[in-house]
Amino acid sequence: MGSRLTITLTLVSGLFLILLLGSTWFYLKLEKTMERQVFDRFKTEAHSRINDFDALLKATTREFKTFIEIPAFKLLSYSRLTMNRASERSVIRHLELYFRQMEQDRDSIKRISFINTHGHEIIKVEDHTIVRNLGDVSQRSDIKRALLLPQNAIQANIGINGNYLLSLPIYASPTIHLGVLLIELDFSSFKRAIDNMIIEGITEVILLDKNNKRLYGNHNHDLGDVNWWHKAKTFDSSEANMTLIYSGNNKLLLKNITSLRSIFFFVVMPMLVIIFSLLIWKIFSHTREELKLHKLASTDPMTGLANRRHFNSRFEQSATYARRYEQEIGLLMIDLDKFKPINDIHGHHVGDMVLKKVANILQKQSRDSSMVARMGGDEFAIIITGPDSRSGLEPMAKRILETLSVPMNIKGKSITIGASIGIAVFPTDGEQLDQLLILADTALYAVKEAGKNDFKFYKP
């Protein structure tokens, strides 16, 4: 019964361990998948918004490249070639009208100016006001760079006042450079595109110029912080000279996954442990009840020895083993002498204590492979198994008689008893238990008739 409990608990524990490890493996795999999905979705969104910003820059730049195609610049190149000052003044007036019209048509334009190859700002339109001959601006670094641009090139960056500045070189031919056209655009549309990327507390965006100077946006963390994911894009083509860094907080991006992890490890796992504990407790309680019932059904309640039912079952098991290996089984029937007077003189409670004392003596004098049973009243039986069972019968019977003949001290009273023992042997005397019990009883009563306190083997 105990081994069955051990096997059951082992199987349940193994199944629980498999369940625990399996659920943990499944959760970790699920978490990795969810992390990958979150980052993939975020990276896709980051790429999309950065590409939107890039597209806005390119679209704006392409739109204003058309300036170099206007007729006024062609006239300007003609007047320069012919050295016709009147014609040049006419061209300037055309440019004024065209610049003013452009400024009025596009709210995003803050300033338009034309600078010749000598670095003189010839004309400027700003806030609907036209200004001519503003003087030499050739020492400005952005103007120097703009005047060095080759034909069909373009320079795009952030101006000194924070707006988007386009520098378009004007060429009459590959060898005739007329100057540079500067268009300053309101940066608010680009700011909106950047602000659209920002999720407060989760994402941050910063726009840097080519010298890594901040143009817009802000980073509240170190770019080397491993808790942040970064996506950088440098617009180093002809359209722009800027770098956009888009960052995401890994921990906040994975906030839902972290919550799920807390639920799993602090709710699901404890629940599994509790369920397992309850299951083990239930199995243990049920098995303990079974053991208790089994003990009640198979043992003598007074002495704790095997009862007649258990004795019969054990003999059948031993007989099967003995037949297979051609061994013998010794059966001792023991009946106490002078027991009835003890009950009559000292009372049944003293008699019960004597029976318990006798049970202890019989167990101590028996082999480990033997079984001692109380058959009823003051009658006991012992099964002796093993290859030398016959040779051990006589010494055991003598030890039992010697021990039982020693006076017992029961509640201060010296009580002396004895015993009569009858012995039968399987399969020499018989193969059926009932038959052997009768034969052993026959030998026992022969002892009693001969004067008691002795043992005899059955003889036909």
C-alpha positions as CSV (number, residue, x, y, z in Angstrom):
1,M,0.0,0.0,0.0
2,G,2.8,2.3,0.9
3,S,4.7,1.6,-2.4
4,R,1.5,2.3,-4.3
5,L,1.3,5.7,-2.6
6,T,5.0,6.4,-3.5
7,I,4.4,5.4,-7.1
8,T,1.2,7.6,-7.3
9,L,3.0,10.6,-5.8
10,T,6.0,10.1,-8.1
11,L,3.8,9.9,-11.2
12,V,1.7,13.0,-10.2
13,S,4.9,14.9,-9.3
14,G,6.4,14.0,-12.6
15,L,3.3,15.0,-14.5
16,F,3.2,18.3,-12.6
17,L,6.9,19.0,-13.3
18,I,6.3,18.3,-17.0
19,L,3.2,20.6,-17.0
20,L,5.2,23.3,-15.2
21,L,8.2,23.1,-17.5
22,G,5.9,22.8,-20.5
23,S,3.8,25.8,-19.6
24,T,7.0,27.9,-18.8
25,W,8.6,26.9,-22.1
26,F,5.3,27.7,-24.0
27,Y,5.0,31.1,-22.2
28,L,8.7,32.1,-22.9
29,K,8.2,31.1,-26.5
30,L,5.0,33.1,-26.6
31,E,6.7,36.1,-25.0
32,K,9.5,36.0,-27.5
33,T,7.0,35.9,-30.4
34,M,5.1,38.8,-28.9
35,E,8.3,40.8,-28.4
36,R,9.3,40.2,-32.0
37,Q,5.8,41.2,-33.2
38,V,5.9,44.4,-31.0
39,F,9.4,45.4,-32.3
40,D,8.5,44.5,-35.9
41,R,5.4,46.6,-35.7
42,F,7.3,49.5,-34.1
43,K,10.1,49.3,-36.5
44,T,7.7,49.2,-39.5
45,E,5.9,52.2,-38.1
46,A,9.3,54.0,-37.5
47,H,10.4,53.2,-41.1
48,S,7.0,54.4,-42.4
49,R,7.1,57.7,-40.5
50,I,10.7,58.4,-41.3
51,N,10.0,57.7,-45.0
52,D,7.0,60.1,-44.8
53,F,9.4,62.8,-43.5
54,D,11.9,61.9,-46.3
55,A,9.1,62.1,-48.9
56,L,8.1,65.5,-47.6
57,L,11.6,66.8,-47.9
58,K,12.0,65.4,-51.4
59,A,8.6,66.6,-52.6
60,T,9.2,70.1,-51.3
61,T,12.7,70.2,-52.9
62,R,11.4,68.9,-56.3
63,E,8.6,71.5,-56.3
64,F,11.1,74.4,-56.0
65,K,13.6,73.0,-58.5
66,T,11.2,74.4,-61.1
67,F,12.4,77.9,-60.2
68,I,15.4,77.4,-62.4
69,E,13.2,76.9,-65.4
70,I,11.3,80.2,-65.2
71,P,11.8,82.6,-68.2
72,A,13.2,85.4,-66.1
73,F,16.4,83.4,-65.4
74,K,16.8,82.7,-69.1
75,L,16.4,86.4,-69.8
76,L,18.9,87.1,-67.1
77,S,21.5,84.8,-68.7
78,Y,20.9,86.5,-72.1
79,S,21.3,90.0,-70.6
80,R,24.6,88.9,-68.9
81,L,25.9,87.6,-72.2
82,T,25.0,90.8,-74.1
83,M,26.0,93.0,-71.2
84,N,22.7,94.8,-71.6
85,R,22.0,96.7,-68.4
86,A,18.5,97.7,-69.4
87,S,17.6,94.2,-70.2
88,E,19.0,93.1,-66.8
89,R,16.9,95.6,-65.0
90,S,13.9,94.3,-66.9
91,V,14.7,90.8,-65.8
92,I,15.0,91.9,-62.2
93,R,11.5,93.4,-62.4
94,H,10.2,90.1,-63.9
95,L,11.9,88.3,-61.0
96,E,10.2,90.7,-58.5
97,L,6.8,90.0,-59.9
98,Y,7.4,86.3,-60.0
99,F,8.8,86.1,-56.5
100,R,5.9,88.1,-55.1
101,Q,3.5,85.9,-56.9
102,M,5.2,82.7,-55.5
103,E,5.2,84.1,-52.0
104,Q,1.5,84.9,-52.2
105,D,0.6,81.6,-53.7
106,R,2.5,79.5,-51.1
107,D,2.0,80.3,-47.4
108,S,5.0,78.0,-46.6
109,I,7.4,80.4,-48.3
110,K,9.0,82.8,-45.8
111,R,11.7,84.4,-48.0
112,I,13.0,84.2,-51.6
113,S,16.2,85.8,-52.6
114,F,18.7,85.7,-55.5
115,I,22.4,86.1,-55.0
116,N,24.8,86.5,-58.0
117,T,28.1,84.8,-58.4
118,H,29.9,87.7,-56.6
119,G,28.0,87.1,-53.5
120,H,25.7,90.1,-53.8
121,E,22.1,89.7,-52.8
122,I,20.3,91.3,-55.8
123,I,16.7,90.9,-54.7
124,K,14.8,89.6,-51.7
125,V,11.1,89.1,-51.1
126,E,10.1,88.6,-47.5
127,D,6.8,89.2,-45.7
128,H,5.4,90.5,-49.0
129,T,8.1,93.2,-49.2
130,I,10.6,93.5,-52.0
131,V,14.1,94.7,-51.2
132,R,16.8,95.2,-53.9
133,N,20.6,95.3,-53.7
134,L,21.0,94.2,-50.1
135,G,24.8,94.1,-50.4
136,D,27.5,91.5,-50.1
137,V,26.6,88.3,-48.3
138,S,29.5,86.2,-49.7
139,Q,31.1,85.7,-46.2
140,R,28.1,83.7,-44.9
141,S,29.1,80.0,-44.7
142,D,25.8,78.8,-46.2
143,I,26.2,81.2,-49.2
144,K,29.7,80.1,-49.8
145,R,28.6,76.5,-49.9
146,A,25.6,77.3,-52.1
147,L,27.8,79.2,-54.7
148,L,30.0,76.2,-55.0
149,L,27.1,73.9,-56.0
150,P,27.4,72.3,-59.4
151,Q,24.7,72.5,-62.0
152,N,21.5,70.6,-61.2
153,A,22.7,70.1,-57.6
154,I,20.7,71.3,-54.6
155,Q,21.5,72.1,-51.0
156,A,18.9,71.7,-48.3
157,N,19.4,72.4,-44.6
158,I,18.1,74.4,-41.7
159,G,18.6,78.1,-41.9
160,I,19.8,80.3,-39.1
161,N,16.3,81.1,-38.0
162,G,15.3,77.4,-37.9
163,N,13.4,77.2,-41.2
164,Y,14.0,74.9,-44.1
165,L,16.4,76.5,-46.5
166,L,16.8,75.4,-50.2
167,S,19.8,76.6,-52.2
168,L,19.3,76.2,-56.0
169,P,22.3,77.0,-58.2
170,I,21.3,78.9,-61.5
171,Y,23.3,78.1,-64.6
172,A,22.8,79.5,-68.1
173,S,25.0,76.7,-69.4
174,P,27.4,74.2,-67.9
175,T,30.1,76.9,-68.0
176,I,28.0,80.1,-67.2
177,H,27.0,80.4,-63.6
178,L,24.5,83.1,-62.8
179,G,24.1,82.8,-59.1
180,V,22.1,81.0,-56.5
181,L,18.4,81.1,-55.6
182,L,17.6,80.8,-51.8
183,I,14.1,79.8,-50.8
184,E,13.3,79.7,-47.1
185,L,10.3,77.6,-46.1
186,D,8.3,77.5,-43.0
187,F,9.5,74.4,-41.0
188,S,6.2,73.8,-39.3
189,S,5.1,71.1,-41.8
190,F,8.3,69.2,-41.1
191,K,7.9,69.7,-37.4
192,R,4.4,68.3,-37.6
193,A,5.8,65.3,-39.4
194,I,8.4,64.8,-36.6
195,D,5.8,65.4,-33.9
196,N,3.6,62.8,-35.5
197,M,6.4,60.2,-34.7
198,I,6.4,61.0,-31.0
199,I,4.5,58.9,-28.5
200,E,4.9,60.6,-25.1
201,G,7.1,58.6,-22.8
202,I,7.6,55.8,-25.4
203,T,9.3,57.4,-28.4
204,E,11.6,60.3,-28.9
205,V,12.8,62.0,-32.1
206,I,15.7,64.4,-32.7
207,L,16.8,66.0,-35.9
208,L,20.5,66.9,-36.3
209,D,22.4,68.8,-38.8
210,K,25.5,67.5,-40.5
211,N,27.6,68.7,-37.5
212,N,25.3,66.8,-35.1
213,K,23.8,70.0,-33.8
214,R,20.2,69.7,-32.7
215,L,17.8,71.3,-35.1
216,Y,14.5,70.0,-33.6
217,G,13.2,67.5,-31.1
218,N,14.9,66.3,-28.0
219,H,16.4,63.2,-26.4
220,N,16.0,62.7,-22.7
221,H,18.2,59.6,-22.6
222,D,21.7,58.6,-23.5
223,L,21.9,57.3,-27.1
224,G,24.0,54.4,-25.7
225,D,21.2,53.3,-23.3
226,V,20.4,49.6,-24.0
227,N,16.8,50.1,-22.8
228,W,16.1,52.2,-25.9
229,W,15.8,51.1,-29.5
230,H,17.2,53.5,-32.1
231,K,16.6,54.0,-35.8
232,A,18.7,56.6,-37.5
233,K,18.3,58.0,-41.0
234,T,20.7,60.4,-42.6
235,F,19.4,62.6,-45.5
236,D,22.8,63.1,-47.1
237,S,21.6,63.2,-50.7
238,S,21.1,66.3,-52.6
239,E,17.7,66.8,-50.9
240,A,19.0,67.4,-47.4
241,N,22.0,67.4,-45.0
242,M,20.3,66.2,-41.8
243,T,20.1,63.1,-39.6
244,L,16.9,62.0,-37.9
245,I,17.1,59.6,-34.9
246,Y,14.0,57.8,-33.9
247,S,14.1,56.1,-30.5
248,G,11.7,53.8,-28.6
249,N,11.8,52.8,-25.0
250,N,12.0,49.0,-25.0
251,K,10.5,48.6,-21.5
252,L,7.5,50.8,-22.3
253,L,7.1,49.2,-25.7
254,L,6.9,45.8,-23.9
255,K,4.7,47.1,-21.1
256,N,1.9,44.7,-22.0
257,I,4.3,41.8,-22.2
258,T,5.8,42.7,-18.8
259,S,2.2,42.8,-17.4
260,L,1.6,39.4,-19.0
261,R,4.9,38.1,-17.4
262,S,3.7,39.3,-14.0
263,I,0.4,37.6,-14.4
264,F,2.1,34.4,-15.4
265,F,4.7,34.2,-12.7
266,F,2.7,35.8,-9.9
267,V,-0.8,34.4,-10.7
268,V,-0.7,31.4,-13.0
269,M,2.4,29.7,-11.5
270,P,1.2,30.1,-7.9
271,M,-2.2,28.7,-8.9
272,L,-0.5,25.7,-10.5
273,V,1.5,25.1,-7.3
274,I,-1.7,25.5,-5.2
275,I,-3.6,23.1,-7.5
276,F,-0.7,20.6,-7.3
277,S,-0.5,20.9,-3.5
278,L,-4.3,20.3,-3.2
279,L,-4.0,17.4,-5.6
280,I,-1.1,15.9,-3.5
281,W,-3.0,16.5,-0.3
282,K,-6.1,14.8,-1.8
283,I,-4.2,11.8,-3.0
284,F,-2.3,11.5,0.3
285,S,-5.5,11.9,2.3
286,H,-7.3,9.3,0.2
287,T,-4.4,6.9,0.4
288,R,-4.1,7.4,4.1
289,E,-7.7,6.5,4.5
290,E,-7.2,3.4,2.3
291,L,-4.2,2.4,4.4
292,K,-6.2,2.9,7.6
293,L,-9.1,0.8,6.2
294,H,-6.6,-1.8,5.0
295,K,-5.0,-1.9,8.4
296,L,-8.4,-2.3,10.1
297,A,-9.3,-5.1,7.7
298,S,-6.0,-7.0,8.0
299,T,-4.8,-6.5,11.6
300,D,-6.0,-7.5,15.1
301,P,-7.1,-4.2,16.8
302,M,-5.8,-5.3,20.2
303,T,-2.3,-6.7,19.5
304,G,-1.6,-5.1,16.1
305,L,-0.7,-8.5,14.7
306,A,-2.1,-9.8,11.4
307,N,-5.7,-11.2,11.8
308,R,-6.9,-14.5,10.4
309,R,-7.9,-13.0,7.0
310,H,-4.5,-11.4,6.5
311,F,-2.8,-14.7,7.7
312,N,-4.7,-16.7,5.1
313,S,-3.8,-14.3,2.3
314,R,-0.1,-14.3,3.3
315,F,0.0,-18.1,3.5
316,E,-1.4,-18.4,-0.1
317,Q,1.3,-16.0,-1.4
318,S,4.0,-18.0,0.5
319,A,2.7,-21.3,-0.8
320,T,2.8,-20.1,-4.4
321,Y,6.4,-19.0,-4.0
322,A,7.3,-22.3,-2.2
323,R,5.8,-24.4,-5.0
324,R,7.7,-22.5,-7.6
325,Y,11.1,-22.8,-5.8
326,E,10.4,-26.2,-4.1
327,Q,10.7,-24.9,-0.6
328,E,8.9,-25.7,2.7
329,I,6.8,-23.6,5.0
330,G,6.6,-24.1,8.7
331,L,3.3,-23.5,10.5
332,L,3.3,-23.0,14.3
333,M,0.0,-23.0,16.2
334,I,0.4,-21.5,19.7
335,D,-2.1,-21.7,22.5
336,L,-1.4,-20.0,25.9
337,D,-1.5,-22.2,29.0
338,K,-3.1,-20.9,32.2
339,F,-4.6,-17.9,30.5
340,K,-8.3,-18.4,31.5
341,P,-7.5,-18.1,35.3
342,I,-5.8,-14.7,34.6
343,N,-9.0,-13.3,33.2
344,D,-11.0,-14.8,36.0
345,I,-8.7,-13.6,38.8
346,H,-7.2,-10.3,37.5
347,G,-9.8,-9.3,35.1
348,H,-10.0,-9.0,31.3
349,H,-8.0,-5.8,31.2
350,V,-5.0,-7.6,32.6
351,G,-5.7,-10.5,30.3
352,D,-5.6,-8.0,27.3
353,M,-2.3,-6.6,28.5
354,V,-0.9,-10.2,28.7
355,L,-2.0,-10.8,25.1
356,K,-0.2,-7.7,24.0
357,K,2.9,-8.7,25.9
358,V,2.8,-12.2,24.2
359,A,2.3,-10.6,20.8
360,N,5.5,-8.5,21.3
361,I,7.5,-11.6,22.5
362,L,6.3,-13.6,19.4
363,Q,7.3,-10.9,17.0
364,K,10.8,-10.5,18.6
365,Q,11.4,-14.3,18.5
366,S,10.3,-14.6,14.9
367,R,12.4,-14.1,11.8
368,D,12.0,-11.1,9.5
369,S,10.5,-13.3,6.9
370,S,8.0,-14.8,9.3
371,M,4.5,-13.7,9.9
372,V,2.8,-13.7,13.4
373,A,-1.0,-13.6,13.6
374,R,-3.6,-13.7,16.3
375,M,-6.1,-16.3,15.3
376,G,-8.6,-15.5,18.1
377,G,-8.8,-15.6,21.9
378,D,-5.4,-16.8,23.3
379,E,-4.4,-18.6,20.1
380,F,-1.6,-17.4,17.8
381,A,0.0,-18.7,14.6
382,I,3.3,-18.2,12.9
383,I,4.3,-18.8,9.3
384,I,8.0,-19.5,8.7
385,T,9.3,-19.3,5.1
386,G,12.6,-19.8,3.5
387,P,14.9,-22.6,2.3
388,D,15.8,-23.6,5.9
389,S,12.4,-23.2,7.4
390,R,12.1,-26.8,8.7
391,S,15.5,-26.6,10.4
392,G,14.5,-23.3,12.1
393,L,11.2,-24.6,13.5
394,E,12.5,-26.4,16.6
395,P,14.9,-23.6,17.8
396,M,12.2,-21.0,17.4
397,A,9.7,-23.1,19.3
398,K,12.2,-23.6,22.1
399,R,12.9,-19.8,22.3
400,I,9.3,-19.0,22.5
401,L,8.6,-21.5,25.3
402,E,11.6,-20.2,27.3
403,T,10.6,-16.6,26.9
404,L,6.9,-17.2,27.7
405,S,7.8,-19.2,30.8
406,V,9.5,-16.1,32.4
407,P,7.1,-14.3,34.8
408,M,5.5,-11.1,33.5
409,N,5.2,-8.0,35.5
410,I,1.7,-6.6,34.7
411,K,0.7,-3.6,36.8
412,G,2.9,-4.8,39.7
413,K,1.6,-8.3,39.5
414,S,3.8,-11.2,38.7
415,I,2.0,-13.4,36.2
416,T,3.3,-16.7,34.8
417,I,1.9,-18.4,31.8
418,G,3.1,-21.0,29.4
419,A,2.3,-22.2,25.9
420,S,1.6,-25.4,23.9
421,I,2.9,-25.4,20.3
422,G,1.8,-27.7,17.4
423,I,3.8,-27.7,14.2
424,A,2.9,-28.7,10.6
425,V,5.0,-28.4,7.5
426,F,4.0,-27.5,3.9
427,P,4.0,-29.5,1.6
428,T,5.1,-32.6,3.6
429,D,2.0,-32.7,5.9
430,G,-0.4,-31.0,3.4
431,E,-0.7,-28.3,0.8
432,Q,-4.0,-26.7,1.8
433,L,-4.1,-24.2,4.7
434,D,-7.2,-25.6,6.3
435,Q,-5.6,-29.0,6.3
436,L,-2.4,-27.7,7.8
437,L,-4.2,-25.8,10.5
438,I,-6.1,-29.0,11.5
439,L,-2.9,-31.0,11.6
440,A,-1.0,-28.3,13.7
441,D,-4.0,-28.2,16.1
442,T,-3.8,-31.9,16.4
443,A,-0.1,-31.7,17.4
444,L,-0.9,-28.8,19.8
445,Y,-3.6,-30.8,21.6
446,A,-1.2,-33.7,21.8
447,V,1.1,-31.4,23.8
448,K,-1.7,-30.3,26.1
449,E,-2.6,-33.9,26.8
450,A,1.0,-34.7,27.5
451,G,1.3,-31.9,30.2
452,K,1.5,-28.6,28.2
453,N,4.4,-26.1,27.9
454,D,6.0,-28.0,25.1
455,F,6.0,-28.4,21.3
456,K,5.4,-31.2,18.9
457,F,5.5,-31.8,15.2
458,Y,2.5,-33.4,13.6
459,K,3.0,-37.1,13.1
460,P,0.4,-39.2,11.2
